Amino acid sequence: MKPKWAQLKEHWSYTADLFIEINVEQNPLVAKMCLISTTPTFAVFKNRTMVEAVRGADMGSLSVLMAKH
């Protein structure tokens, strides 16, 4: 999953403000605050609020999410 994520990140880097990878095992409070129950979880935040997320390693859904936002 990480190589494909890196490719998407590179492809969309000109449109995105920031890409962050968080280890939820090392940061359980973040996982709880963002309601992350599945890894990987990819989320879009706007004005400090999660507006949409893709849970699981579904590259098609992730591509759609990134194109949408």
C-alpha positions as CSV (number, residue, x, y, z in Angstrom):
1,M,0.0,0.0,0.0
2,K,2.8,2.5,0.8
3,P,4.3,2.5,-2.7
4,K,0.8,3.2,-4.2
5,W,0.1,5.9,-1.6
6,A,3.5,7.5,-2.4
7,Q,2.5,7.5,-6.1
8,L,-0.8,9.2,-5.4
9,K,0.7,11.7,-3.1
10,E,3.2,12.6,-5.8
11,H,0.5,12.8,-8.4
12,W,-1.7,15.1,-6.4
13,S,0.9,17.1,-4.5
14,Y,0.2,20.2,-6.6
15,T,-3.4,20.4,-5.4
16,A,-3.1,19.3,-1.8
17,D,-2.0,21.4,1.1
18,L,-0.6,18.6,3.2
19,F,-0.2,14.9,3.4
20,I,0.4,13.3,6.8
21,E,1.0,9.8,7.9
22,I,0.2,9.0,11.5
23,N,1.0,5.8,13.3
24,V,-2.2,5.2,15.3
25,E,-0.5,2.6,17.6
26,Q,1.9,5.4,18.7
27,N,-0.8,8.0,18.7
28,P,-4.0,6.4,20.0
29,L,-5.5,9.7,21.0
30,V,-5.4,10.9,17.4
31,A,-7.0,7.6,16.3
32,K,-9.8,8.1,18.9
33,M,-10.4,11.8,18.0
34,C,-10.6,10.9,14.3
35,L,-12.7,7.8,14.8
36,I,-10.1,5.6,13.1
37,S,-10.9,2.0,13.6
38,T,-9.4,0.5,10.5
39,T,-6.0,0.9,9.0
40,P,-5.2,2.3,6.6
41,T,-7.6,5.2,6.9
42,F,-7.3,8.2,4.5
43,A,-9.1,11.3,5.5
44,V,-9.8,14.8,4.2
45,F,-9.9,17.6,6.6
46,K,-11.2,21.1,6.0
47,N,-11.1,23.8,8.6
48,R,-9.9,21.2,11.1
49,T,-12.9,19.0,10.6
50,M,-12.8,15.6,8.9
51,V,-15.2,15.8,6.0
52,E,-14.7,12.5,4.3
53,A,-12.7,9.3,4.7
54,V,-11.8,6.1,2.9
55,R,-11.2,3.1,5.2
56,G,-9.1,0.2,4.0
57,A,-6.7,-0.3,1.1
58,D,-9.1,0.6,-1.7
59,M,-7.0,2.5,-4.2
60,G,-10.0,3.2,-6.5
61,S,-11.9,4.9,-3.7
62,L,-8.8,6.7,-2.5
63,S,-8.3,8.1,-6.0
64,V,-11.9,9.3,-6.2
65,L,-11.6,10.9,-2.8
66,M,-8.4,12.8,-3.8
67,A,-9.9,13.9,-7.1
68,K,-13.1,15.1,-5.4
69,H,-11.3,17.3,-2.9
